[in-house]
Structures are given as structure tokens and as C-alpha cells.
Amino acid sequence: MKLRTTLPLLALLACTPCLAQNEVIITEEPVAIPEQAQDPNEPFTVVEEMPQFPGGQEALFAYIGKEMKYPEDAVENGVQGVVYVTFVVETDGKISGARVLRGFFGECDKEALRVVSGMPNWIPGKQRGKEVRVQYNLPIRFKL
């Protein structure tokens, strides 16, 4: 009987040093990691001032609505969805490298690319006060 009460007491006493908290003091200064330079040809994805369509977002939606022609095949088949187009707004505001990120119907994908490629020049994006290339993703909705 005495052994039953003694063993748990010994186990508790043996673990007491394990429960003590030790304080760790770091005396060295943290190492500074140098900032990597951005490749001037690589477009930014996020900048301090994002590029803008002339007239703002409402003007962009109006432009897309005016220029987009719903493909006849898509109308006949009752096809609806969203085409995600990516492109680069250059430092002079021109659109380059337009391509479909995610499409849903070939004719709608082509129409979205046609509309984006024909857009007027944008107001370019800026980083640290300097105009830079910015990659922009634009969803274009096809709805009957």
C-alpha cells in the first residue's frame, strides 16, 4: 500500500525541474536582410498607386459594355460566365501581353481579349513616385 502512494509522489518530484521555466536572453542584434531589387522588366503586381482606366472604374465598365459583342454561338447555347484576362499596363499607359487566365467558352475568351486589346491608354501605376509596369487582372462577365 505504501508503494502505491510513494511512486506517484516520486514521479512528481522527479518532473519538477522539467516544469521550471528558463528565461532565454538574446544578446546579438538581428541580421538585416537586404531588399532585393525589382527587375525593371518584370511588372509589379501591387504598387502604391494602381493603374486606372481613364475616367475610373465606372468608365471601364461602360467601355466594356459598349464594346463587347456577345458571341452568337454563346447566345444560341445559353452560355454565361466570366473570363479572367490579365495584361500589363506599361509606363506609358499602353496595354500589352493580354491573355486569358481562365476562360469558359472559346468565342467568349476571344471577345474578351479583343475588347481588352482595344482599350485606350490607362493612367500608369506608380511606385515611389515613378511610373512602373503593372500586371492587372480583369474579370469580364458574359451574362444573357
N, C-alpha and C positions, 0 to 999 in steps of 0.2 A: 504494500500500500504506500509506503513511504517513497518508493521508487516512482510511482505514478505522479506524485506532486513534485518530486525533485527534478525529474527530467525536463518538464516544461520550464521550470524556473531557471535551470542551467542553460537551456536553449535561448531564453530571453536575455539572460546576462551575456551570453556569447555574441549575440547580434547587436547589442547596444552600441559598440563602436561603428557598426555599419550604418546606424541611423543618424549619427552625428553629421552635421553639415560643415563642410570645409569651404572657406572663402578663397577664391582664386583672384589674384591681383595680376593684371597685365601691365607691364612696365614699358613695353615697346610701343612706339607710335604706329598707327595703321599705315599700311603701304598704299600710296596713291597710285591708282591705275590710270595711265594716260588715256585721254579721249582719242578714239580712232577717228581719223579724218574721213569725211564722206567723199567718195569717188565723185568728181564733178560730172561724170557722165551718167551716174546712177541716179534715177529720180527719187525724190523723197516720197514717203507715204503720208507723213504727218508733218506739217510745218506750222509756224506761228500764225501766219496768215494764209489760209487755204485759198486756192484759185476760185474765182467766181465767174459765172456766166454774166455777160453784160446785162444789167437790169435786175439781177438777183435770181433767186430760185423760182419765183412765180413766172418770170420771163423765160426761164429754161423750160418749165412745164408747158407754157404757151407755145414756145418754139417746137417742142416735140409734138404736141397735139396738132399743130398746124402742118408740120412737115411729114408726119408719119402717115403712111398709107397701109391700111390693114390688108395683108396679102389675101387674094381671092381664095386660094386653097385653104387657108386657115378659117375663113368665113364659112366656106362650104362644109368643112368638117367640124365647125363649132369649137375650134381650138382657142384656148385662152391661157395666159401665163405671163411669166416675167423673164426677160432676157437681161442678164447682167453683163454689161460691157465695161471694159477697162481701157483707159487711154492715158497718155501723158500730155499734160498742159506744159508746153515749152516756156522758156523765159520770155519769149515774145508773145505768148498767149495762143499760139497755134496748137492745134490738136495733132498728135502723132501716135502711131503704134496702136490704133484702135483694134481691139479683138474681143471676141465673145469669151467671157469667163465661164458662164453657164447659160446655155440656151435650152429651148424646149421644142422648137419646130423650125426646121431649116429655113423656110421662107421668112419667118418672123426674125430669126437671127440675122439674116441678110439685110432686112429692112432696118433693124436697129443699128447695124453697122453703117448703113447708108446715111441714116439721119445723123449719127454722131460724127461721121467723117465730114459732113457738110456744115457742121456748126460754125458760126462766126468765131473770131478770136475771143478768148477769155481774158479776164484780168488775171495775170500770172500770180502764183503764190510767192510768198516771201519768207525767208528765214534770216534772222538777224539783220533785217533791213535790205537784204539783197534778193533780187528775183531769182528763183530757182525752178528747176524742173520738178513737177509733182505728178505722181500717178494718181488717177482719180477713177473710182468705180461708180458706175451709174446704173441703177435698175430702170428698165423701161418696161412698163406694164402693157400688155395687149389684152384688152377686155372688150367683149361684144356687148 
